[in-house]
Amino acid sequence: MTGDRISDELLGYTVGVTADRRSGDLIAALVRRGAEVVHAPTLRIVPAEHDDHLLADTRAVIAARPECVLATTSHGFRAWMEAADAAGLGAELMEVLAGAAIMVRGPKARGAVRAAGLNEWGSGAEETTAALVDLAIGSGVAGRTIAVQLHGYVDHDQLGRLTAAGARVLTVAPYRWAPPPDGRPTERLIDAIITRQVDAVTFTSAPAADALLQAAGRVHRSEKLLAALDSDVLPATVGPVTADPLRRAGVKPVHPDRYRLGALVRTVTDELRSRICRADSSAGVVELRGRLVVVGDRRLLLPPSGAMIMKALVRAQGAVVPKSQLSSLVGNDDHALEVAIGRLRGALATPGLVTTVVRRGYRLT
């Protein structure tokens, strides 16, 4: 899909977005495909243009004149240059960088370096900090000074590798991660994941993924969150580095081969469409795509509770779904279940499609 063309590939699906920076681009791309979006930035980026630590670190880099500079992100490298200019250090920093071997983590960082009028010495084999450090160590760092542009949080393991290889390491953090000013959207997203009211949740940075897990832990809901992400709710990350906190927690997220927002949206679309639930019924084939149910040539959006009940019925393929199982989807309230079943039948407008099995539960006919 290109431009502003609208499609219905994700119609019926709800996607959680945890990103702060560039969240508008990601949300717009999902909405153009028909998705509903729940936006809950788990962290926010705080620029450090006026951060005394950044300027002190920049002066340290200028004084040390490092032989090698590792640029990890385009946003961070540009922010560093802008902050140096604003503090009157731009010319000195450019002179130092021009005399250093600049190594970049990937195409985006390469673009920022070239936009500044500089040239990169090389790029890591993959778009990861580990691969960038591999490149630096492979070039020989013993006895050399290495400046590392950080990207929101400190990767102590990779910095430790440089130090162990004999390098003197300086770091510069042009921005930092901070908690959102209001934590309630994150709590609502956690609830939506646990209750399966979102079909997928996206992550564009490892700190954001880790922040969601920590937020769930603070409200004692980690176990339920991980169970949802390991079953009904699709976790999708922009790349393997972003996936690390989830993998360490036992979750297996998907990610595109190309670490870009557009590729992430494509991956989410493909994965959700591969999860379409289907069952044969008295009214023909029934398909459930998130909250969108397709019966014959009719398409209708169900409310969240109706969609959860319908998913259980479709997955059962005509077998009886116990009343207790369905009741758990609506707060373990039998009256609420009866109301939800009644509304589901009314929405489907297909008499006999959802059948009551006395004293046992419900099934698709």
N, C-alpha and C positions, 0 to 999 in steps of 0.2 A: 504494500500500500504506500502511496506517495501523496505528498501535498496534504490538503485538508479533506480528502475524500472520506466519507463516512462509510463504515461497514458494520455488519451486525455479528461479526465473528465471536464477540464476547458478550453479546446481548444475553442478559440473565445472570451473568457472573458478577461477583463483587470482589474487588481486589484491594488489599491493604497496601498502603505506600508508607514506608518508614523514613524516606529520604527527606532531607532539608534542602540542601543545594540542588538545583535543577529539578526539584520536584514538579514544578509546573510543566516542564517538557514531558516528564514521564506520565503525569496525570493526563495531559492533553492527548498523548498517544493512546493511552488505554481507553479514554472516553471516545476517541474517534472510532474505536473498534466496538463500541457499544457497551463497555463495562461501566458499572458503578464503582466509585472509588471511595475508600475510607482513608483519609490522610491523617497520619499521626506521627510527626517527626519525633523519633526517640532521642535524637541529639540535634543540636544546632551548631553551625560553624560561627565562631567568633573571630572576626579579623583582628590582626595584631598590628595595624598600621601605627598605632600610638603606644605599642607595648614596649616598655623600657627594656624588657628581656630580649626582644627581637633586635632592637637597635644595638644593644650591648653585644649580642651574638654576631651581628653583622660587622661591627667594628673588630671583633676578635678574628673573624674570617679575613678581613682586609689586612690586619696586622700579621696574620700567620701566613698569608699567601699560599694556600694549599695547592699541592700538585694535582689533586683530583677533587672533583665536585660531583656528587650524586644528586641528580634532579629526579624526584619521585612523582610529582604531579604537575600538570600544566597550571592549575589554579594556584597551587602553592608557589611555584616559581614566579609566576606573574605578580602575585601578591608581594613576594619578597622584593622584586625589582621596584614595584610601585612604592613600597614602604621606604626603601633605601633612597629613592628619588625625593620623597617628601621630607626626609630628614637631611637632605643635602649630601648623602653618601653615594648617590647613584654612579657618578663618574669613577670614583675610587673602586667601587665594587665591580663595575664593568671591566676596569683594567685588570683586576685580579682574576676575574672569571675568564677573560680572554687569554690569560697565560696558563690556565689550568686545563687538564683533560676532563671535559664534562661528559659524564656517562648518564644516560637517561633510562627511565624504567619502561618507556613505551612511546608510541607515536604521538600521544597528546603532549607528553613532556618534551619530546623532540620539537614539536611545533612551537611550544612556548620559548624554548631556547633559541630557535632560529628566528622567531619573531623579535627577540631582543637583539638580534644582530650577531649572535654567537653561533658557533658550530659545535656539534656533539662529537665526541671521540668514538663512542660506541653505544650500543643498546643491549639490554639483557635479552637472553634467549626467550624469555616469557615476560609478560607484564606483571612481574611480581618483584617485591623488594629483595627477596631471596636471590632471584636470578640476577638482579642488578649487583648485589654484593658478590655473587659468584664471579661476575665479570671483573669487578674491581680487584678481588683477590687474585684472580687469574692473571691480571696484568702486573701484579707485584705491588704490595702495599707496605711491606716491612720498612720501617724507618721513614715513611711518608706521612704527610698530613692530609687527611681526608675530610672534606666538609660535606655534610649530609643535610639536604633540605627535607625536613620531616613533613608529614601530611596528616596532622590532626592528633596523632598519638605516637608515642615512642615505641618502636619495635626493638626492645632491648636485646632480643635474641640475635638479630642481624647486626646491631651495633657491636654486640659482644664478639661476633665472628670477626669483624674488622679489627677490633682491639687485640684479639687473640692472634691474628695474623701479623701483628706488629705495627699497626697503624696508630697514629695519633688522630683521634676522631673529634671533630667539632660538629655541632648540630645547630640548625636554624629552624625555628617553627613559625612560619608566616601566619598560621592560624591555629586555633585549637578547638577541640570539641567541648561543648558545655551542655548541661541538661536544658531541656526546653523550659520556657518560662511557666508553662502550665502543663502539669503531668497528666491531667485528666484525659486528653485524647489518647495517650498511650494506654491508660488503664481501660478505656473503652475498646481500643483495638484488641487488647488481650482478651477481654470478655467476648468480643465478636469472633475471635479465633477459637476460643474454647467452646463456644456454643455453635460453631460452624456457620456463622452468619457471613463469613467471608470465605471465598473459594481458594484464594491464593494471597500470599503476602510477599512483597518484594523488598529486597535489601540492596543498597548500592554502596555500602561501606561496612567493613568488619566492626568498627566501633558501634554503628547503629544496630547491627544484629546483636552484639553483646549487650547493648543497653536495653533491648527488649527483653532478653533473658533475665537480666538483673532486675528489671522492673517487675517481671512476673514473680521473681523470688521474693521481692520485698512485700508482696501481697499474698505470699504463700500459695501461688498458683502455678509454679514451675512444672509440676508433674502433669497437670491437665493441659498446659500449653504445649509441652513437648509431645504429649499423646496426640493432640490435634494435628501438629505439624508433621507427625510421623504417619498420619493416616489420611484424614479427609481434606485437610487444608494444605495446598501446595506451597512450599517455601521455595522462592526463586531468588537467586543472587546474580549480580552482574558479572561475577567471576569467581575463581576458586579461592582467592585470598579472602574475599568477603564471606565466603562460605565457612571459613575455618571455625568461628565460634559456634556455629550450628552443628558442624560435624563433631566437634569436641563434646557437645551436649547429647550426641547420639542421633541427630537428625540428618537426613540425607537430602540436601537441597539440590535443585537443578540449576544449571547456569549455561549460557550460550558459549559457543566456541570463540566468538568475537566479543570482547568485553566492552560492549556499547549499550546505551539505553535502548536503541532501536532493536538490537538483537535480543535484549532482555524481554521486550514486549512480545517479540515473535515467539520466543521460547515459552512464555506464559500462555500465549494463545494456543500454540501447538499442544502443550501439555494438558491444558484444560479441555480442549476438544477431544483429546485422546481418552479423557475420563468421562465422556458422555455415557449416561446410564440408559440402557434400552431393555424393554421387555415386551413380549407379545401379550396382547390382551383381547378381550371381546370386542374392543373398539379399534383394533389394529395395533400397529407398533406404537408404543409409548416411549418417547425420549425425554430425558430430563437433562437440561444444560444449565447448571446452577439453579436459578429460580425460574427459568423458562421451561415450561412443559409443552411438548409437541405431541398432539394426538391427532393422527390423520393429517388433515391440512389446516388444523387449528393450532395457534400458538398463543399462549397466555402466560403472564408473569404471576407467580404465586407469592404470597407473603412468606417471610422467612420460616415461620412454623410449618406452614403447608408444604414448603419445599423440602424441609427436613423429613417430614412424614412421608412425602411422596418418594423421596430417595430411598428410604427404608423399604417401602413397598415394592418399588421397581427392582431394587437389588435382590429382594426375596424371590423374584421370578415366579410369582403366583403362589408361593408358600405362605402360610399364615405367619404374620408378624405378631408376637405376643403383645398384649395390651400394655404390659409393664414396660416393654422396650420402647414403645411409642410414647408412653406417658413420661418417660425420662427425658424426652426431647422437649417437653413443654413444662418442665419444673415439677415432675412427679405429681401432677394434679389431674385426677381422672376427669373432673368436670371440664378443665381447660382442654383436655384431649378430645372430649366429645364435641366441644365447640369448634376446635380446629378441624376435626374430621368433617363436621357439618359444613364449614366454610370451604373446605377443600372440595367436597362433593358439589357444592354450589358453583364453585369456580370452574370445575371440570365440565359441568353441565352434560354429563354422560351417565345416565342412570345405570346403576349396577356395576360401574367400573371399579369402585371401591366397595367391597363387600364386608359386612360384619359377620364374623364367625363367633356365635354366641359362646360366652365364657372363655374364649380363647384370645381373640384379637381381630385383626383385619387383614385383608389380602386384596390384591388385584385379581379381577375375574379373568 
